[in-house]
Amino acid sequence: MSGQLDRLLRIMATLRDPVNGCEWDRAQRFETIVPHTIEEAYEVADAVARGDLEDLRDELGDLLFQVVFQGRIAEEAGHFDFNDIAAAIADKLEARHPHIFGDAQWATGMREERWEAIKAQERAAKGAESALDGVAMALPALSRAEKLQKRAARVGFDWPDTAGPRAKVVEEMDELEQAKDHAERLDEAGDLLFSAVNLVRAHGISAEEALRAANAKFERRFRAMEDHAEEPLANLTVEDQEDLWRRVKRDERGS
């Protein structure tokens, strides 16, 4: 195991060699690598969703390479190296599991509360001043909305049931309809989406997971429409397209 990791670290060092390395790899910085890191993380998620274990192995390798790449850039600048990265996460995992690696005695249950309490202590140690500190700006907007809401809920800023967020969604729909210009529509559209995340969360559903499933369902059904159509969809009337959509849905229910 360590032999292959050492090999990967040597390859990265060679690629970044100022004389004999790869021109593209030598030119990269933290900022330029980030989009690739995010893309590789999504490709890992895609391989998992498809159940393709061979592809998952490859995508995990690509993601690991991103960590090695960032670590190499940091090492060259004298900040930290890959060993420091591994040590940091190892220390964090041991600190977050004192009942496993330490002497803490925890009753069963309440895992989420214990986990969040430990992370809150970590944020406080880093100087966090707000309950919302530490929610990454680079998260997808839907996931970030959910995390912000969960953080606010921990200090009591939340609806007690689904009635409140449901009414808020209706209110924001009306305000979007009444918006007078693009700036107002943009503002109200954001409020509507944020409220929808809150409503879904109140039902105990992950908004990101739900929308990902809805995307997959729409893509599956639309492709089925294309397969059933005797001519390009663009040539069909809206009514004919709707008929195809209903047919696809009936076929799914029948199967």
N, C-alpha and C positions, 0 to 999 in steps of 0.2 A: 504493500500500500504506500508506504513512505517513499519507496523507490520511484513509483510513478509520479508522485507529487513532486519529488525532487527533480525528476526529469522535466516536468511541466515548468517548474520555476527556472530551470536552466534554459529551456526553449524561450521563455519570456525574456530572460536577460539577453539572450542572443539576438532576439528580434529588436530589442531596444539598444543594442550596441551602437555607439555613436559613429563607428567606422564601418563595420561590416553588417549592421542590422538592416531591417526592412525600412525603407523610406517612410512608408505610411505609418508603421508602428512607432517609429521614432518621433513623428510629428504630433502624436496624440497627447492630450492633456486630460485632467479629470473631467472637465466640462464636455469635451468632445466624445468621451467614452460613455457618458451617462445614457444617451439615447440608445446605444447598443445594449447596455446593461438592462434597461427597461424592456427593450424588445425581446431579449433572451428570456427574461422572466416570464413574459407573456407566452413565449413559445413553449416553455416548460408547462405552463398551465394548459395550453392547447393539447400537448401530447397526453397529459393526464386525462383531459376531458375525452379524448379519442380512445383512450385505453391502449395506446401504442407504446409498449414498454421499450422496444428497441429505439424508437425515436426519443422517448423520455431519457434514456441513457445518454444519447447524443446531445440532447438539449441541456441536460444537467452539466455535461462537460463544457458546453458553450458558456453556460452561466458561471461555472467555476473559473473559466478562463477570464471572464470579466473581473472577477474578484482578484485574480492573480495580476491582471493588467493594472488595475487601480493600485494594488499593493506595490507593484514595481515602480510606478510613477512616484508614489509617496516615498519609497526607499531611496530613489535617486535624489529626491529633494531633501533627504535627511529627516523626514517626519516620522515614519514608522515603516515596518516591513510586513511581509505575510505572516511571519511568526507572531508579531504583535497583534495582528488581526485575529489569529486563531486563539491566542492567549486571552484577548479581550472577551470573545464570545464564550470561551470556556469558563472564565471567571464569572461572567454574567449568569450563565446557566446554573452554576453551583450556588450562586447567591440567591437565585430565584427559586431554588429547590432545597431550602434548608432542612426540610423533612426527609430528604433523600440523602443529601451530602453532609448534613450537619446533625445537630442534636435536637432540633425543633420537633415538638410533638403536636401534630395537627389532627383534629378530628376529620372523619370522612365528610365529603360534601364541601360546599362553599369554595370550590376550587377557583372559580372566576373572581370572587371577592378577594381571596388571598393573593392571587396573581396580580390583580390590579393594585392592591395595596403596596405590594413590593415595587411595582413599576412606578407608582406615585412617589415612593421614597427615593427611587433612583432619580426621577425628574427633579425632586426638591433638592437633592444633593448637587445637581447640575445648575441650580439657581432658578428653577422654574418659578414663575410668579402667578401664572394663570392656570386654571384647570384645563385650558385648551393648549397650553404649551406642549410642543413635541408632536403635534399632529402634522405630518409631513406635507409641505406645500405641493410636492410633486405627485402625490397620490391622484388617481383618477377622481374627477370631481364627485362622482356618485359615492365612491368609497370614503372620500374625505368628508362629505356631508354627513354620512352615517357615523363616522368616528367623532366628529364635532358634537353631534347630537348625543352620542353615548357619554362623552365627557361631561357635557352640561347636565345630563340626567343624573350623574353620580353625585352632583351637589344639589339635587332636588329640582332642577329646572327641566321639568318634563310633564307631559299630560298623564293623568292617572289611568286613562283608558283610551280606547280608539275613537270615542266620540269627538274629543277635542281636535285631534289631527284631521279627522274626516271633515269636520266643519271648516277647518282652516284650508283644506284643499278646495272646497267649494268656493270659499271666499276669494282665494287667489285666482281661481278660474274666472270669476266675475271681474276681478280687477284687471286681469289680462285682456279681457274683452273690451274693457272701458279705456285701456291705454290709448293715448292720443298720438304718440310718435314712436319712432324706433327705440329711443332711449328708454322710454317708459315701458314699452313692450319687452325689451331686454331685461329690465329690472323685475317686472312682474313675472316673466317666464322663469327667471331664476328662483323667485319666491315660490312659484308653483311646483317646480321640480324639487326644491328643498322640502316643501310641505309633503309632497308625495313620498319622499324618502322617510319622513317622519311617520306617516301613516303606515307604510309597509313595515317599518321597524316596530311600531306599536302592535302589529300582528305577529311579531316574533320572527320575521322573515328578513334575510339579508337582501338589501336592495340590489347590490352588485350581483349576487347569485341569481336573483329573480330576473333581472334584466338580461343577464347572460343567457339564461334559459329561454327567455322570450326572443332574443336575437336568433338563437339556434332554431327555435320553432318557426319563426318567420322565414328564415333562409330555407329551411327544409320544405315548407309549404310553397314558397315562391318557386323553388326549383321544380317541384312537382307540377305546378301550374304550367311552367315552360315545357315540361315533358308531355303533358296532356294536350296542350294547344296544337292545333293543326297548322297554325301560322304564327309568326312573331307576335308576342303580346302587344307590341306597340300598334299593330294593325287592328286590334280588337276594340270594340266599344267598352266603356266602363261597365255596362251591364253584363257583357260577355265575360269580361275579366272577373267580375263578382261571381258569376255563375261557376267559373272555374275554381275560384277560391272556395266556394261552398262545397263543390264536389271533392276537392282535396281534403277538406275538413271531415266530410262524411266518410271518405275512404279511410282516414286515420282512425276515426271512431269505430269503423267496422272491423279494422284489423286489430 
